[in-house]
Amino acid sequence: MSEQTIRKVLGDHARLSVDAASIAVGADLYELGLTSHASVNVMLALEDSFDIEFPDELLRKSTFASVDSIRGALVELGVA
């Protein structure tokens, strides 16, 4: 379920150059068009979707670099 939610958030907020449903879990989202501004929107949407708050130590570019890295952060936060 979490990967599907992550992909929905990416599709709605990341402004990627490809369909979020079709990207590989390890694909670099920044190479696919994710900007720093869009990554903030993705973070906020993930917080709303999972009812969490990302702690300061996870607020780094690498956290939002791929579907897999986002899922890893959510696992670390105990929600995925």
C-alpha positions as CSV (number, residue, x, y, z in Angstrom):
1,M,0.0,0.0,0.0
2,S,2.7,2.5,0.8
3,E,4.4,2.3,-2.6
4,Q,1.0,3.0,-4.3
5,T,0.5,6.0,-2.0
6,I,4.0,7.2,-2.7
7,R,3.4,7.0,-6.4
8,K,0.1,8.8,-6.1
9,V,1.8,11.6,-4.2
10,L,4.5,11.8,-6.8
11,G,2.0,11.9,-9.6
12,D,0.1,14.7,-7.9
13,H,2.9,16.8,-6.6
14,A,6.3,16.0,-8.1
15,R,5.8,17.4,-11.7
16,L,7.9,14.5,-13.1
17,S,8.6,14.2,-16.8
18,V,7.2,10.6,-16.8
19,D,4.2,8.9,-15.2
20,A,4.9,8.1,-11.6
21,A,3.3,4.7,-11.9
22,S,5.8,3.6,-14.5
23,I,9.1,4.6,-12.9
24,A,11.4,2.0,-11.4
25,V,11.7,2.0,-7.6
26,G,15.3,3.0,-7.8
27,A,15.0,5.6,-10.5
28,D,16.5,9.1,-9.7
29,L,13.5,11.3,-9.3
30,Y,15.7,14.4,-9.7
31,E,16.8,13.2,-13.1
32,L,13.1,12.7,-14.0
33,G,12.4,16.4,-13.2
34,L,11.9,16.6,-9.4
35,T,12.9,20.1,-8.3
36,S,13.7,21.2,-4.7
37,H,10.4,23.1,-4.6
38,A,8.4,20.1,-5.8
39,S,10.2,17.9,-3.3
40,V,8.9,20.1,-0.5
41,N,5.4,19.7,-1.9
42,V,6.0,15.9,-2.0
43,M,7.2,15.9,1.6
44,L,4.1,17.8,2.8
45,A,1.8,15.6,0.8
46,L,3.5,12.5,2.3
47,E,3.1,13.9,5.8
48,D,-0.6,14.4,5.2
49,S,-1.1,11.0,3.6
50,F,0.7,9.1,6.3
51,D,-0.1,11.4,9.2
52,I,3.5,11.8,10.1
53,E,6.1,14.6,10.3
54,F,9.6,14.1,8.8
55,P,12.2,14.8,11.4
56,D,15.1,17.2,10.6
57,E,17.5,14.3,10.0
58,L,15.4,13.0,7.1
59,L,15.1,16.4,5.5
60,R,17.8,15.9,2.9
61,K,17.8,15.5,-0.9
62,S,18.6,11.8,-0.7
63,T,15.4,11.0,1.2
64,F,13.3,12.0,-1.8
65,A,15.7,10.8,-4.5
66,S,13.7,7.6,-5.4
67,V,10.5,5.7,-4.6
68,D,12.7,3.3,-2.7
69,S,14.4,6.0,-0.6
70,I,11.1,7.5,0.2
71,R,9.7,4.1,1.2
72,G,12.9,3.6,3.4
73,A,12.3,6.8,5.2
74,L,8.7,5.8,5.8
75,V,9.8,2.4,7.1
76,E,12.2,4.3,9.4
77,L,9.3,6.3,10.7
78,G,7.3,3.1,11.3
79,V,4.5,3.8,8.8
80,A,5.4,1.6,5.8
